[in-house]
Amino acid sequence: MSHLAIFLVYLLSLSRAKASTNIGVNYGQLGNNLPSPHRSIELLTTMKVSRVKLYDANPEILKILSTTNLKASIMVPNHEISSIAANQTMADEWVKNNVLPYYPKTMIRYLLVGNEVLSYNSEQGHKMWHDLVPAMQSIERSLKAQNIRDIKIGTPLAMDVMQSTFPPSSGTFRSDIRDTVMAPMLNFLDRTKSFFFIDAYPYFPWSQNPYNISLDFALFRGNSSIRDPASGLVYTNLLDQMLDSLIFAMSKLGYPNINLVISETGWPNSGDREEPGANTFNAATYNQNLIHRMTTKPPIGTPARPGIAIPTFIFSLFDENQKPGPGTERHWGLLHPDGTPIYDIDLSSQT
């Protein structure tokens, strides 16, 4: 084999090695029939994902992760946000107890403060809104004091932070959070070179309006396109529309360059009778097309940001039978509790 051929084979193997680097899986534990953490992490490693996102800083799971090459995302629970914001010692203690015993052997890459905090519209929720950025700043100071600089701090938000999303160029944040929460948060993310973490589910806008949004458009089947009349950008899928509305909203506040991480996305594999489109065929179609799109080299990006990679976490590893709400809430899993696939999917996008 010639040197050129060897080099081309090397490049091909390298690109394949990186093919799954943007795909992670959310590992929730709201079920009474789920396998042990050890078995769950074992399953993740065999699925060839590169990242796992937790909804806490479970010590057993973090110890197990230290024996793998999985990059981990851990989370400060919502109920601890206000105390961490009010007291730097509380932030220091949180980092001491939940990061230092495991890092760097466990490859903690993201430390997320709260989960969809801006979706809580109660008196206590409003207090969390205003404590969110101060808590992120306190955690940053704690990490810096330990000379830890490669863990990015963020917070996952839901699409309900948006006041307008369509067309994407009209994207704006809600008026009740835009100046008081979003502007300082974007300033923090920009200063620390972190990411805007978004939970983006095309299933929900499609299922709420199936007569006006094509299922093919929601599932990346590319049989139709929509042109944004203001920007001139053309959209072939619903997820790109949702993400670009965020990019336009950030740009309007003076932050056009903060990169995105999709902290949750997916499609329900089942649901209640009145929940349309929640089935294994659509779930497999959405997730496989998503993986292909997010692992393509060079990166596709979105119409507003072509060529920019977007790290993506699929929700979720298992169906979680103790989650409240409608049937779809308990049916986002890739695997049955016994570890067998609910539907066939290749998270490395190699086949």
Secondary structure, 3 states (H helix, E strand, C coil): CCHHHHHHHHHHHHHHHCCCCCEEEEECCCCCCCCCHHHHHHHHHHCCCCEEEECCCCHHHHHHHCCCCCEEEEEECHHHHHHHHHCHHHHHHHHHHHCCCCCCCCEEEEEEECCCHHHCCCHHHHHHHHHHHHHHHHHHHHHHHCCCCCCEEECEEEHHHEEECCCHHHCEECCCCHHHHHHHHHHHHHHCCCCEEEECCCHHHHHHCCCCCCHHHHCCCCCCCEECCCCCCEECCHHHHHHHHHHHHHHHCCCCCCCEEEEEECCCCCCCCCCCCCCHHHHHHHHHHHHHHHHCCCCCEECCEECCCCCEEECCCECCCCCCCCHHHHCCCCECCCCCECCCCCCCCCC
